[in-house]
Amino acid sequence: MGRYYFDVNKFLYPIVDNVISFFDAFRNLYRDSFASYKEDKIIKGFFPFLRDVEIKGSEKGLVGFVVRKTAQFYGEWTDTSITYNKEWDMWQAWNITTNPVDKEKIEIEDKLTRYEKKDKINLSDAEFFNLEDKIIQRNLNTEMTRLIELLVKFGDKKYDEWKNEQNHFRKAKLPKAVLPYYQKADKINKHLDAKPLREKIKELSENIGQ
C-alpha cells in the first residue's frame, strides 16, 4: 500500500478482525447450507446432460446425491453418487470419472461466438465450412442447434434482402443465393421446428428466375 509504517491498533488489527469475521460468516453460511437439506429432493442437473438428481438429506443435513443409471459397466447401467459414510466419517464417490479439457470444444465455442456476432457470412468461407464439418461430426445438441440457428440467421438476412429488392433483374437472381443457407440448415436439422424453414425453401424455389 506504499506505507513504510502504520499504527497496528488503528490499521493492522482492524483488517485482521475483518478477515476473521468474513471467514467466520462464510463458514457459518457454508455449514447452514449443508444443514438445510433435511429430506430427499429431486432436482435437475447436468451430468453431463440434463438428468434427475436425487439430493440425499437427513436430520443432520446433506449426506450426498445420487444420479440414476449414468455409468455403464459390462453392459449394465449403474448409479453415480457422492455420499457420506458414517462408519468411516468420510465422503465417498462412486462411478465418477473426470475428463480432460476438451480443447476442440473450446475452439468451437469461440468460433461460434465470433460468427454469432457477425452480420453476414459466405458459405464458401473455408473456416466456417471446417467449423460446420466438425460440429456435424461431433453431433452434440447444443453445438448443432447453434450452427442451425446461424445458418437460418444469415439465410433470413438474405431472404429479407430478396423481399425488399426493387430491381426486378436482381430480385430474380437472389433466391439462388438464399436457398443454400436454408437447405443446409434443413439437411442437418433435428433440433428445431422445420416447418417455417421448409415453407421458405418452397417459396424461394418457386420464385427462382421470376
C-alpha positions as CSV (number, residue, x, y, z in Angstrom):
1,M,0.0,0.0,0.0
2,G,3.0,2.3,-0.2
3,R,3.4,2.6,3.6
4,Y,6.7,2.4,5.4
5,Y,5.0,2.4,8.9
6,F,1.5,2.2,10.3
7,D,-0.3,2.0,13.6
8,V,-1.1,-1.6,14.3
9,N,-4.1,-0.8,16.6
10,K,-5.7,1.5,14.0
11,F,-4.6,-0.1,10.8
12,L,-3.5,-3.8,11.1
13,Y,-5.7,-5.2,13.8
14,P,-9.0,-3.9,12.2
15,I,-8.0,-5.5,8.9
16,V,-7.2,-8.8,10.7
17,D,-10.5,-8.6,12.5
18,N,-12.4,-8.0,9.3
19,V,-10.8,-11.0,7.6
20,I,-11.6,-13.3,10.6
21,S,-15.2,-12.0,10.6
22,F,-15.5,-12.7,6.8
23,F,-14.3,-16.2,7.0
24,D,-16.4,-16.9,10.1
25,A,-19.5,-15.7,8.3
26,F,-18.5,-17.7,5.2
27,R,-18.0,-20.9,7.4
28,N,-21.4,-20.4,9.0
29,L,-23.2,-19.9,5.7
30,Y,-21.5,-23.0,4.3
31,R,-22.5,-25.1,7.3
32,D,-26.0,-23.8,7.3
33,S,-26.4,-24.6,3.6
34,F,-25.4,-28.3,4.3
35,A,-27.7,-28.4,7.4
36,S,-30.7,-27.1,5.4
37,Y,-31.2,-30.4,3.5
38,K,-33.4,-32.2,5.9
39,E,-35.1,-34.6,3.4
40,D,-34.5,-36.1,0.0
41,K,-35.3,-33.9,-3.0
42,I,-35.3,-34.4,-6.8
43,I,-33.7,-31.6,-8.8
44,K,-32.4,-31.2,-12.4
45,G,-28.7,-31.2,-13.0
46,F,-26.2,-31.6,-15.9
47,F,-24.3,-34.9,-15.5
48,P,-23.0,-34.1,-18.2
49,F,-26.5,-34.0,-19.8
50,L,-29.7,-32.8,-18.0
51,R,-30.9,-35.6,-15.7
52,D,-32.8,-36.1,-12.4
53,V,-30.6,-35.8,-9.4
54,E,-31.7,-37.1,-6.0
55,I,-30.3,-34.9,-3.2
56,K,-30.0,-37.0,0.0
57,G,-31.0,-35.2,3.2
58,S,-31.0,-36.2,6.8
59,E,-31.6,-34.8,10.3
60,K,-28.0,-33.5,10.2
61,G,-28.3,-32.1,6.7
62,L,-26.9,-33.0,3.4
63,V,-25.5,-36.6,3.1
64,G,-24.9,-36.7,-0.6
65,F,-26.6,-37.1,-4.0
66,V,-27.4,-39.9,-6.5
67,V,-27.8,-39.8,-10.2
68,R,-29.6,-42.9,-11.5
69,K,-28.1,-45.1,-14.3
70,T,-25.4,-42.8,-15.5
71,A,-22.4,-45.2,-15.6
72,Q,-22.2,-48.4,-17.6
73,F,-20.1,-51.4,-16.7
74,Y,-20.1,-54.6,-18.8
75,G,-23.3,-53.5,-20.5
76,E,-25.2,-52.9,-17.2
77,W,-26.2,-49.4,-16.1
78,T,-25.4,-48.3,-12.6
79,D,-25.9,-45.2,-10.4
80,T,-23.4,-42.4,-9.8
81,S,-23.2,-41.0,-6.3
82,I,-21.4,-39.0,-3.7
83,T,-22.4,-39.9,-0.2
84,Y,-21.3,-39.5,3.4
85,N,-20.1,-42.7,5.1
86,K,-20.9,-42.5,8.8
87,E,-18.8,-45.6,9.7
88,W,-15.6,-44.1,8.3
89,D,-16.6,-40.4,8.8
90,M,-15.7,-39.6,5.2
91,W,-17.3,-38.6,1.9
92,Q,-17.1,-41.2,-0.9
93,A,-17.7,-41.1,-4.6
94,W,-18.9,-44.0,-6.7
95,N,-18.7,-44.4,-10.5
96,I,-17.5,-40.9,-11.3
97,T,-14.9,-40.2,-13.9
98,T,-13.1,-37.0,-14.8
99,N,-12.4,-35.9,-18.3
100,P,-9.5,-33.8,-19.6
101,V,-10.2,-30.3,-21.0
102,D,-11.9,-30.6,-24.4
103,K,-9.7,-28.3,-26.5
104,E,-11.9,-28.8,-29.6
105,K,-15.0,-27.8,-27.6
106,I,-13.3,-24.6,-26.5
107,E,-12.2,-23.8,-30.1
108,I,-15.7,-24.5,-31.5
109,E,-17.3,-22.4,-28.7
110,D,-15.0,-19.4,-29.6
111,K,-15.7,-19.7,-33.3
112,L,-19.4,-20.0,-32.9
113,T,-19.5,-16.9,-30.6
114,R,-17.5,-15.0,-33.2
115,Y,-19.8,-15.9,-36.1
116,E,-22.8,-15.1,-34.0
117,K,-21.6,-11.5,-33.7
118,K,-21.2,-11.2,-37.5
119,D,-23.8,-9.5,-39.7
120,K,-23.3,-11.8,-42.6
121,I,-21.3,-14.8,-43.8
122,N,-20.4,-16.5,-47.0
123,L,-21.0,-20.3,-47.2
124,S,-17.8,-20.6,-49.2
125,D,-15.8,-19.3,-46.2
126,A,-13.3,-22.1,-45.6
127,E,-13.1,-21.5,-41.8
128,F,-16.9,-21.7,-41.5
129,F,-17.0,-24.8,-43.7
130,N,-14.5,-26.5,-41.4
131,L,-16.3,-25.4,-38.3
132,E,-19.6,-26.8,-39.7
133,D,-17.9,-30.1,-40.6
134,K,-16.5,-30.5,-37.0
135,I,-19.9,-29.7,-35.4
136,I,-21.7,-32.2,-37.6
137,Q,-19.1,-34.9,-36.8
138,R,-19.4,-34.3,-33.1
139,N,-23.3,-34.2,-33.3
140,L,-23.7,-32.5,-29.9
141,N,-27.2,-31.0,-29.4
142,T,-26.0,-27.5,-28.2
143,E,-23.4,-27.1,-31.0
144,M,-25.8,-28.4,-33.7
145,T,-28.6,-26.1,-32.5
146,R,-26.3,-23.0,-32.6
147,L,-25.0,-24.0,-36.1
148,I,-28.5,-24.4,-37.5
149,E,-29.5,-21.1,-35.9
150,L,-26.5,-19.4,-37.6
151,L,-27.5,-20.8,-41.0
152,V,-31.1,-19.6,-40.5
153,K,-30.0,-16.2,-39.2
154,F,-27.8,-15.5,-42.3
155,G,-30.4,-17.0,-44.6
156,D,-33.0,-14.7,-43.1
157,K,-30.9,-11.7,-43.8
158,K,-30.6,-12.6,-47.5
159,Y,-34.3,-13.6,-47.6
160,D,-35.2,-10.1,-46.3
161,E,-32.8,-8.6,-48.9
162,W,-34.7,-10.5,-51.6
163,K,-38.1,-9.4,-50.3
164,N,-37.1,-5.8,-50.2
165,E,-35.2,-5.7,-53.6
166,Q,-36.9,-3.3,-56.1
167,N,-34.7,-4.1,-59.1
168,H,-36.6,-6.9,-61.0
169,F,-33.4,-8.5,-62.5
170,R,-31.5,-8.6,-59.3
171,K,-34.6,-9.9,-57.4
172,A,-34.9,-12.8,-59.9
173,K,-31.3,-13.9,-59.1
174,L,-31.4,-13.6,-55.3
175,P,-33.4,-16.8,-54.5
176,K,-30.5,-18.9,-55.7
177,A,-28.2,-17.1,-53.2
178,V,-30.6,-17.5,-50.3
179,L,-31.6,-21.2,-50.8
180,P,-28.3,-22.8,-49.8
181,Y,-28.5,-21.4,-46.3
182,Y,-31.9,-22.8,-45.7
183,Q,-31.3,-26.1,-47.5
184,K,-28.1,-26.8,-45.5
185,A,-29.9,-26.0,-42.2
186,D,-32.8,-28.2,-43.2
187,K,-30.5,-31.1,-44.1
188,I,-28.8,-31.3,-40.7
189,N,-31.8,-30.1,-38.6
190,K,-33.0,-32.5,-35.9
191,H,-33.4,-29.9,-33.2
192,L,-35.7,-27.0,-34.4
193,D,-39.2,-26.8,-35.9
194,A,-38.6,-27.4,-39.7
195,K,-42.0,-26.1,-40.9
196,P,-41.1,-22.4,-41.2
197,L,-37.8,-23.3,-42.8
198,R,-39.4,-25.6,-45.4
199,E,-42.1,-23.0,-46.3
200,K,-39.3,-20.5,-47.1
201,I,-37.5,-23.1,-49.2
202,K,-40.6,-23.8,-51.1
203,E,-41.3,-20.1,-51.7
204,L,-37.8,-19.4,-52.9
205,S,-37.7,-22.4,-55.2
206,E,-41.0,-21.3,-56.8
207,N,-39.5,-17.8,-57.4
208,I,-36.2,-18.7,-59.0
209,G,-35.8,-16.6,-62.1
210,Q,-39.1,-14.7,-61.6
